[in-house]
Amino acid sequence: MKVHLLIIFLYLILTGCTVTNGTQNETVNKAINLQQTIINDPLFEKILTELETSGQIDWSEGRTDYIREKLTSYKSNTDWLLSEYKNKGGFNKDSVFLWRKFNPLSSTTAVTSQCIEKTKLNKWNLNRNEYSILNTLIHERVHSFCQVHPKGKQTREANKCDASYVAGDLAEILISHRMGIKEKVMDKPICPALLQKIEEYKLIVIK
Ligand SMILES: [Zn+2]
């Protein structure tokens, strides 16, 4: 009897943890397709560039340590980031995977190893709309370009104005604005400078 239970348990763990393709999930598929729309949106570039010019994007504490390009040959770190998005685009549809993190209560939305052209979304946190998943993809893409969060400081709170969070949040807000959504609940801390831009450009009312 015990052996049977163990087999069932192992089966559930193994099948639950299996990595599958992101395109199998309709909402993820939509988000994958929206990446290029946002990368091509002139306001995406404009707002990120303005935030960089006023020194509001946080590149401190080793965030750029793994970037292979010579950052000094760009106008700014954000200029480098925008050129990465433009040249490489978003994640290819074959580079987005889904898996279930062992802990169902984890707040992890995705995992991307630095400089690796693929990302894995946590299936426990997929009950979201495509704009929110787009936020995650645009964020994770920055890690695939080799940007990292500071060691021991992986939380959103500690990275509010980190380029990956600013770009992801801007993508979610901008696509919502373009889709005619007037207000939005953002229940996570957002970079204050980005909030100002959202107001300045009247993109959406954040609740
Ligand atoms: Zn991150």
Residues whose N, C-alpha, C, O or C-beta is under 5 A from the ligand:
A	BS01	ZN	S164
